[in-house]
């Protein structure tokens, strides 16, 4: 099912896999990676317990906020780096990097 506005989904101690889109106003939290097989809107926070190897994967990135292990990027910055198609967000040398898959 899609993750609707106002919903919060937390995957404690593991990865979070969403097989649909995430609506604006929804929030995804995971101690591990986040995989979204649809459009990612709203907020996605991976590695929230400090896992710097965590990543966010999605088919289309339109999020308001993405974060990995406490380092975050808001929609203004995401917009500058957004690419068409599937993307990943990873922490590299202390900063978030968005790249195509």
N, C-alpha and C positions, 0 to 999 in steps of 0.2 A: 504494500500500500504506500501511497505517497505520504511523506511527513508533512503535516499541515501546519499552518501558522499557529503559533502558541504552544506547539508540542515540543518537548525536550526528550531526546533519546540518549541514554548513557550506556556505553558498553564498558563495564568495569573489568579491568584486567585482561582485556582482549580487543580484537579489531571490531569495528562496526561496519556492516555491509547493508546498504540500502538498495533495493532492487527497483526503485522508482525515483521520481524527482523529489526534491526538497523545496518547499514553498518559502517565500519571504516571511520572516518572523519565526521560523522554526530554528531549533538549535540541536546540533549533533555534537556529542562529547564521547571521546574514547580514550582509554589508556594506551591503546595501540593505534593502528592505521584506521582511516576512514575511507571506504569505497562507496561511491555513489554512481549507480548505473542509470543515470538520468541527469537532469539539470540540477546543479547545486546552487540554491539560493539560500538566504538566511545566514546562519553562522555554523562554522565547522571548526571544532577544536580537537586536535589529535595530540596524543602524547601528554595528556593533562597531568599525569603524575611525574613528568620530567623526562619521558622517553624521547630523546633527541633524534632517534632513528625513525620515528613515526612519520608517516606521510599521509597526504590527502589525495585521493584519486577520484576523478569525476569525468563524465562524458562531456559536460559543458559547464564552465565556471562563471557564475553570475552572483557570487556570494557577497554579503554585506561585510563579512569578516571571516578570515581564516587564521588559524593559529596552530603552531607546532611547538610543544614544550615551552609555552609561555611567550614565544616570539609571535607577534601577530602582524597582520596586514589588513587594512580596511578597504572598503570598496573604491575609494579614490585611487589608491595605489594599485589595487588589483586591476582596475580598468586600464591602466597604462601597460600592463604586462599580459593582458588577456590575449589568448590565441584562439583560432577556430579549432573545434574538435576536442578530443580527450586531452586532459592535462593532469599534471601532478604538482603538488606543493610540497616542498621539502626544506628542511633546515640545513644550510650549508655554511660553514664557517660563521655561525652566529646570526645569519640573516635568512629570511625566507626567499626561496627561489621558485618561480613558476615556470614549468617547462612542458612542452608537448610530449605526448606519448606516441 
